[in-house]
Amino acid sequence: MTSRSEREQLLQDAHFNPFLLRAKDVTIDLLTDSGTGAMSSNQWAAIMRGDESYAGSESFYRFESVIRNLTAMPFILPVHQGRAAEKILFSITGGPGKYVLSNTLFDTTRANIEVAGATGVDLLCPEGKQPSLIAPFKGNMDEAALENFINDKGAGNISMVIMTVTNNSGGGQPVSMANIRNVKKICSGYGIPFFIDACRFAENCYFIKTREPGFQDRSILEIAQELFSYADGCTMSAKKDAFANIGGFLAMHNKALADECRNVLIITEGFPTYGGLAGRDLEAIATGLEEIVQEDYLAYRIRSIAYLGEQLDKEGIPYLKPTGGHALYLDAKAFLPHIPVDKYPAQALCCQLYIEGGVRGVEIGSVMFGKYDKDGKLIPAANELVRLAFPRRMYTQSHLDYVAEVIVQLYHSRSQITGLIITEETPYLRHFTAKFKPDTTKILQDDLQEIAL
Ligand SMILES: Cc1ncc(COP(=O)(O)O)c(C=O)c1O
């Protein structure tokens, strides 16, 4: 625990970017659900069995067989985390003049597409763009927009369609099986490969089971197997729905593409039977993938986040509805309507959550996704959100009660919160390292008003 005045100083030292705080100074860490979960006793036991052979490790074959059972994909490449799979895939399939289409690309996915010279395009369904609207599958892709885009740019210029399940940047919202089926059908009609960014596939399948007619009596594993059956390939960060602290994979059906990917894998990650991971990591991932499809666990997880939403509803606090699979996303535009988007309201809210109660979230708004036009003016993101992502198997109901109290307290004093100005930034993924200072315009205006009175 830290005091409020300590946190004010710590945040100032971190240049108003919670990524730059030391974790020991954070009381409840909801920065990410990536790699932060608690591993089970079975995962730790599997780690002890890790086969560290350079080539042909038994741990690889176990990893491969669990993923093959899930995806039915013949070519499976281990990588050190999700973005390594993206880097390999897009450096081969991307390039200038190419487009990669998605429901919503995650930040690392978009960055890897752009670094490869291609353009990433989000085609989210209309419901997904309205934060307060309650709908079952707000992560869906807009099927009509997809067909229009393909016809407009020409199928030959589309490298692939990649569907993010659940849609992390779009509020952790799920994608329906019907949407996956339809998007696959459209892609097949034009000969465009269809991939899945499968980081949170099990959470997505739980939503399908509980919200989509026809799936109630099927197991999560069976639903996942159907979901993957429509895909030509997938990328996955095992730091999410595989309960691992590190790792990921790239899997696909196409042998020629797999051969090319394997060549890059050997150069950038390692030999194809370890790909940047230790044998023990492959074991932890294999066991994690077996555990994640347990329905009781998923029910507890999804319910926990809905519970936090219910606490906020009592006070009318705006958040992206309904609550997502791994996170609750505060709607900073509605929470702080007095802060303009170019003063980064979601970053300001994130900072104040830390000062108020030592809670660390992450900005998913114009710091993460904003761009500049040719005159250096900010092109803001569609939404200004603060994501509170819950590490798996980590926090209890009393932790959630504490988080709710902090948010409620902050909501009551929200008019005092001021915006931020960027003082330092990088061209790609600036949110990780950008530095800020408080926007003193409002404070100055208040002072002047006081003097005038
Ligand atoms: C949807 C999505 N895709 C890709 C990634 C990248 O994975 P990693 O952090 O393991 O590189 C993430 C990580 O948060 C993600 O949420």
The ligand as an SDF file (V2000), in Angstrom:
LIG
                    3D

 16 16  0  0  0  0  0  0  0  0999 V2000
   -5.7460   -9.4600  -29.2800 C   0  0  0  0  0  0  0  0  0  0  0  0
   -4.2540   -9.4830  -29.0860 C   0  0  0  0  0  0  0  0  0  0  0  0
   -3.4590   -9.8310  -30.1030 N   0  0  0  0  0  0  0  0  0  0  0  0
   -2.1270   -9.8880  -29.9640 C   0  0  0  0  0  0  0  0  0  0  0  0
   -1.5050   -9.5970  -28.7640 C   0  0  0  0  0  0  0  0  0  0  0  0
   -0.0110   -9.6370  -28.6700 C   0  0  0  0  0  0  0  0  0  0  0  0
    0.4310  -10.6580  -27.8330 O   0  0  0  0  0  0  0  0  0  0  0  0
    1.8100  -10.5460  -27.0240 P   0  0  0  0  0  0  0  0  0  0  0  0
    1.6240   -9.4800  -25.9880 O   0  0  0  0  0  0  0  0  0  0  0  0
    2.0070  -11.8920  -26.4390 O   0  0  0  0  0  0  0  0  0  0  0  0
    2.8730  -10.1750  -27.9850 O   0  0  0  0  0  0  0  0  0  0  0  0
   -2.3100   -9.2230  -27.6710 C   0  0  0  0  0  0  0  0  0  0  0  0
   -1.6710   -8.8830  -26.3880 C   0  0  0  0  0  0  0  0  0  0  0  0
   -2.1990   -8.2110  -25.5400 O   0  0  0  0  0  0  0  0  0  0  0  0
   -3.7140   -9.1760  -27.8310 C   0  0  0  0  0  0  0  0  0  0  0  0
   -4.5360   -8.8400  -26.8180 O   0  0  0  0  0  0  0  0  0  0  0  0
  1  2  1  0
  2  3  1  0
  2 15  2  0
  3  4  2  0
  4  5  1  0
  5  6  1  0
  5 12  2  0
  6  7  1  0
  7  8  1  0
  8  9  2  0
  8 10  1  0
  8 11  1  0
 12 13  1  0
 12 15  1  0
 13 14  2  0
 15 16  1  0
M  END
$$$$
